[in-house]
Amino acid sequence: MRTKICGITNYEDAMIAINAGADALGFVFYEKSPRYITPTQAKDIIRQLPPFVEKVALFVNVDAATINETCHKVGATLAQIHFEAESSLYEALTLPHIKVVRAKSREDILKYSDEYRLVDAYCESYGGAGKRINIEWFEDIDCSKIILAGGLSPENVATLKPYGFYGVDVSSGVKKSHGKKDAVKVKDFIDNAHS
């Protein structure tokens, strides 16, 4: 399974994740999140990163122009759209994007089944609640285009292997404190996902 470490707020944590084998890093441009980062801060981190790492910019309730401008400014390579949007928004994006399904039921995880998508447990706030989705929902479903998020940790990530998820996304499950990652947890999470 490919791995994304989300909620990166500093260069040290970005390099901890990369050196541990992360495939992607997530930067949260949602001001209400405890892991919010300004575009200027993100640009400073991203410009120092080595090549071949996906840099994902997470957005909530903004327009396409804001997404395009922010991604271009900071050097993001993928936009993660964490809200229900009209098709016109996706059509106006000038870089690759991934939709997020905030699942309340088994039926929800089938949305956008013809494209790669991130599936997270529904909660009132957007992302980062550490709420685990009902894993039984994924039985007998093609999970090869699903990136699973929500309530994941170094301890439980290996149990997801039988489902065949494309990837996993973690933030609070590898944190030391708000905005700071735990290097051991990051390494263990990635090792357990990749092994």
C-alpha positions as CSV (number, residue, x, y, z in Angstrom):
1,M,0.0,0.0,0.0
2,R,1.2,3.5,-0.8
3,T,1.5,5.9,2.1
4,K,0.6,9.5,2.7
5,I,1.6,11.4,5.8
6,C,-0.8,14.3,6.2
7,G,-0.7,17.4,8.3
8,I,2.9,18.3,7.6
9,T,3.8,21.7,9.2
10,N,7.6,21.7,9.2
11,Y,10.6,20.6,7.1
12,E,11.9,18.2,9.8
13,D,8.7,16.2,9.8
14,A,8.6,16.2,6.0
15,M,12.1,14.7,5.8
16,I,11.3,12.2,8.6
17,A,8.3,11.0,6.4
18,I,10.3,10.9,3.2
19,N,13.3,9.1,4.7
20,A,10.9,6.5,6.2
21,G,9.6,5.9,2.7
22,A,6.4,8.0,2.4
23,D,5.0,8.2,-1.1
24,A,3.2,11.5,-0.4
25,L,3.0,14.4,2.0
26,G,-0.1,16.3,2.8
27,F,-0.3,20.1,3.5
28,V,-3.6,21.4,5.0
29,F,-4.8,24.8,3.7
30,Y,-7.9,24.8,5.9
31,E,-7.6,27.5,8.6
32,K,-9.9,25.7,11.1
33,S,-7.6,22.7,11.2
34,P,-5.0,22.4,14.0
35,R,-2.6,21.3,11.2
36,Y,-3.2,24.4,9.1
37,I,-0.2,25.8,7.3
38,T,0.1,29.0,5.4
39,P,1.0,28.9,1.7
40,T,4.2,30.8,2.5
41,Q,5.2,28.2,5.1
42,A,4.3,25.3,2.7
43,K,6.3,26.8,-0.1
44,D,9.4,27.1,2.1
45,I,9.1,23.4,3.0
46,I,8.3,22.1,-0.5
47,R,11.1,24.0,-2.2
48,Q,13.6,22.1,0.0
49,L,12.2,18.6,-0.7
50,P,13.8,15.9,-2.9
51,P,12.2,14.9,-6.2
52,F,9.7,12.0,-6.7
53,V,7.5,12.8,-3.7
54,E,3.9,13.7,-4.2
55,K,3.0,17.0,-2.6
56,V,-0.7,17.1,-1.8
57,A,-2.6,20.3,-1.0
58,L,-5.8,19.8,1.0
59,F,-8.7,22.3,0.6
60,V,-12.1,22.8,2.2
61,N,-14.8,25.0,0.8
62,V,-12.8,27.2,-1.6
63,D,-13.1,28.0,-5.3
64,A,-11.1,26.6,-8.2
65,A,-9.1,29.8,-8.6
66,T,-7.9,29.7,-5.0
67,I,-6.9,26.0,-5.4
68,N,-5.0,26.6,-8.6
69,E,-3.3,29.7,-7.3
70,T,-2.3,28.1,-4.0
71,C,-1.0,24.9,-5.6
72,H,1.0,26.8,-8.2
73,K,2.5,29.2,-5.6
74,V,3.6,26.4,-3.1
75,G,4.6,23.8,-5.7
76,A,1.9,21.2,-4.9
77,T,1.5,18.4,-7.3
78,L,-2.0,17.2,-6.4
79,A,-5.1,18.9,-4.9
80,Q,-7.2,17.0,-2.4
81,I,-10.8,18.3,-2.5
82,H,-12.3,17.7,1.0
83,F,-15.8,18.9,0.2
84,E,-18.7,18.3,-2.1
85,A,-18.1,20.4,-5.2
86,E,-19.8,20.9,-8.6
87,S,-18.3,19.3,-11.6
88,S,-17.4,22.8,-12.9
89,L,-14.9,23.1,-10.0
90,Y,-13.0,20.0,-11.0
91,E,-13.1,21.0,-14.7
92,A,-11.5,24.3,-13.8
93,L,-8.5,22.8,-11.9
94,T,-5.2,23.1,-13.7
95,L,-3.5,20.2,-11.8
96,P,-4.4,16.7,-10.9
97,H,-6.9,16.3,-8.1
98,I,-8.4,13.6,-5.8
99,K,-11.9,13.7,-4.4
100,V,-12.6,12.8,-0.7
101,V,-15.6,10.7,0.2
102,R,-16.7,11.4,3.8
103,A,-18.6,8.1,4.2
104,K,-21.7,7.8,6.4
105,S,-22.7,4.4,4.9
106,R,-21.4,1.5,2.8
107,E,-23.1,3.0,-0.2
108,D,-21.0,6.2,0.1
109,I,-17.7,4.3,-0.5
110,L,-18.9,3.4,-4.0
111,K,-19.1,7.1,-5.0
112,Y,-16.6,7.9,-7.8
113,S,-15.8,4.2,-8.1
114,D,-14.3,4.7,-11.6
115,E,-11.6,7.0,-10.2
116,Y,-9.0,7.1,-7.5
117,R,-10.5,8.6,-4.3
118,L,-9.8,9.1,-0.6
119,V,-12.3,7.5,1.7
120,D,-12.6,8.8,5.3
121,A,-15.2,8.4,8.0
122,Y,-17.8,11.1,8.1
123,C,-17.5,13.7,10.9
124,E,-18.9,17.2,11.3
125,S,-15.5,18.8,11.0
126,Y,-13.4,18.2,7.9
127,G,-10.7,15.5,8.4
128,G,-8.3,14.9,11.2
129,A,-10.8,13.6,13.7
130,G,-9.1,10.2,13.9
131,K,-12.5,8.4,13.6
132,R,-12.2,4.9,12.1
133,I,-14.5,3.9,9.3
134,N,-16.4,0.6,9.5
135,I,-13.9,-1.7,7.7
136,E,-16.5,-4.4,7.1
137,W,-18.0,-2.0,4.5
138,F,-15.1,-2.8,2.2
139,E,-15.6,-6.5,2.1
140,D,-16.3,-7.8,-1.5
141,I,-15.6,-4.3,-3.0
142,D,-12.8,-3.4,-5.4
143,C,-10.5,-1.2,-3.2
144,S,-7.7,-0.9,-5.8
145,K,-8.6,2.8,-6.4
146,I,-9.3,3.7,-2.7
147,I,-6.9,5.5,-0.4
148,L,-8.2,4.8,3.2
149,A,-8.0,7.5,5.9
150,G,-9.4,7.9,9.4
151,G,-8.3,6.3,12.7
152,L,-5.2,4.6,11.2
153,S,-2.1,3.9,13.2
154,P,1.1,1.9,13.1
155,E,-0.7,-0.8,15.1
156,N,-3.7,-1.3,12.8
157,V,-2.5,-0.5,9.3
158,A,-1.2,-4.0,8.5
159,T,-4.7,-5.5,9.1
160,L,-5.9,-3.6,5.9
161,K,-3.7,-5.6,3.5
162,P,-6.3,-8.2,2.6
163,Y,-8.6,-5.5,1.2
164,G,-6.2,-4.4,-1.5
165,F,-6.4,-0.6,-0.9
166,Y,-4.3,1.5,-3.3
167,G,-3.0,3.5,-0.3
168,V,-3.4,4.7,3.2
169,D,-3.4,8.3,4.7
170,V,-2.5,9.1,8.3
171,S,-2.2,12.3,10.3
172,S,-3.2,12.1,14.0
173,G,-2.2,8.4,14.2
174,V,1.5,9.4,13.9
175,K,1.5,12.7,15.8
176,K,3.6,13.6,18.9
177,S,1.6,16.8,19.5
178,H,-0.4,19.2,17.3
179,G,1.6,20.0,14.3
180,K,4.5,17.7,15.2
181,K,5.0,14.1,14.1
182,D,6.5,11.2,16.1
183,A,9.5,9.9,14.0
184,V,9.1,6.3,15.4
185,K,5.4,6.2,14.7
186,V,5.9,7.5,11.2
187,K,8.6,4.9,10.4
188,D,6.5,2.0,12.0
189,F,3.4,3.1,10.1
190,I,5.2,3.1,6.7
191,D,7.1,-0.1,7.4
192,N,3.8,-1.9,8.4
193,A,2.0,-0.5,5.4
194,H,4.7,-1.5,2.9
195,S,5.7,-4.9,4.4
